[in-house]
């Protein structure tokens, strides 16, 4: 093991087994559907992260609380409708 392998900033090795690759493909479809549905409901979210399993919200620090509440309500509505 080299010093680069033990660095706290090094990324974990991505698994390339067939099951993992299939799971990532399925998750990509779900993620794409959530992003699209949120956009249709007026909420823009960005998928990010090493595996695209994180959603990022970009709003100014001056965004009023009621607007943030509205965005979270839209996200909740989208997640609830996608589970049903």
N, C-alpha and C positions, 0 to 999 in steps of 0.2 A: 504494500500500500504506500502510495506516495503522499507527500504533503497536500497535493492538490485534491486527492481523493477524500481526505479527512476534513477539508475545509468546511466550515459551517455554511458557506455560501454555495457549495456545490449542489447541483440538482440531483435528485434521486434518479436512478436508472429506470427508464421506462420499460415495463414488461411488454414483451412482444408475443406472448402466447396467443393462440387463435381465439381462446375464450375472452381474453382481455381486449383484443382488437375488435371482436364482435360487440362486446359490451360498450366500447367507446363509440362505435358506429351508431348503436342504438341510442346512447346518451346524446350524441350529436343531433339526431333527429328530434329528440325531446327538447333539447336546448334550442334548436332552431325554431321549433313550434312555439315555445314560450316567448322567445324574442319577437317573433312575428305577431303573436297574439297581443303581447304588451304594446307593440307599435300600433296595432289596429285600435287599441283602447286608449291611445294617446300617451303612452309611457315608453320612453326610449331607454333601454338597458343594453349594456355591453357585456357579452360573454368574455371572460378572460381566464387567466390561470394556465398552468402547464397543461392541463387536460380540458380546458374550457368548461370547468365545473364551478366557476365562480361568476357571479353577476356583479357588475360595477354600476354604480349610480353616480352620474356627474351633475352636480348642481352647485350653483354659487353658494358661498358661505352666507350670503344675505337672503337666501330663499326663505320666505315666510313659513312658519310652522304649519299653517293650514294647507299650503301647497304640498309640503312634504307628506302630510297626512293623506291628502288626496292621492298622491302617487303611491303610497303604501296600500291604500284601499284598492287602487287599480291592480297592483301586484297581487294582493290577496284574492281579488276577484278572478284574475287570470289563473293563478295556481289552483284555486278551488275548482274552476271550470275544467281545468286540464286533468284533474284527478278523477272527476266523475265519469 
